[in-house]
């Protein structure tokens, strides 16, 4: 019952918010805080073992074997926690913006939260697909209505990319249903299916394309930089902080255990693409003069390392992916919020038009530096733990690829620190000399993010323990199926 309330509360809150007028942002914040409280309640009662807990299972379309079937294990708990920690921060970060039709804006944000939670808890393939599409619809309208000047053209590219990937996944789910002796969409019955290598090969691509576009992995990434740049600040935070985790989660939860032979066949290609993406995105980031686009390319590099770790098919890779999903979500939301604060005062994202902000905004300079250090994986910050595990996993697969993938840390440190220097240090200009330091809700959001970065960096065990046994159990399923040739 607790999980059902957690799933339905954002949907109900979205409906209330849509008709709430000027009270929209307050209602949205209260709803997101209640959702966070419910999540922490579930976490306090969660047993970090191999079982799926807080089960919800109701017949939905019984003629087709479709149930409203959801639950939480250690893998889904991490992303559910990430979603519901970030949502109130993202809503609070938007408080200083005066959106046209704020009730529609905040209702869409909450509806997206509903879709995301469905994706991260669904144990029925049809329900997973419904959540996948439900999360796409609101972010499309958020970007199309409140984005930048080129939002229509760029948003259409984003929509076409993602809907095309979704259709591939839908074909894969339908195929699994038609060939499933149980004639249902239940995830455990999908896990138990005996599929030959040819079937797994094409099913792998059906799922991989959908997930790779959402993350995104090179060369499926071309929609991302423009969309991140033109989206409104809250939209960019939702896309980068939470929505791309749908692709990572989908790979771990649905693709690896259902088609392990297909995955094993294409591991060399995928890891090579991931490593190429790391280098490519890092080189492009070096050349960016727009701070928002720079962070967008930085995100592609980080996601490339996560993908390489996942396809290494070992405990370190999957555990590293879980930790890095959480860390990346926290860090990237912090980075984009800092840039949003700067843009709200200077009306520019061009690094060359900034400079010397630390002199007039020392508090912003300190929190920006902490978030940046977490992003470049400084030991003692949240980014270090995940990247260390991911590099270790790739090293076990291929030391040479690990050496190349490790360049993401070096490159990231160079372009991120150079960006910090360009924005915060150096000479001031007519605009930056009168720059106002952070205040009010800005402090709450950024201080919270900094605390999370430090706590997770100093004591990562609290997060690792949540997913450890579930990850090990998933790998056992994968290895058993590979051994049996199914």
PyMOL commands that set and color helices and strands:
alter all, ss='L'
color gray80, all
select helices_A, chain A and resi 2-18+21-44+62-64+74-93+102-121+125-146+151-178+187-191+197-215+224-230+233-258+260-286+291-310+315-346+351-353+357-360+362-375+382-397+399-405+407-424+432-434+441-458+461-484
alter helices_A, ss='H'
color red, helices_A
select strands_A, chain A and resi 53-61+66-72
alter strands_A, ss='S'
color yellow, strands_A
deselect
rebuild
show_as cartoon
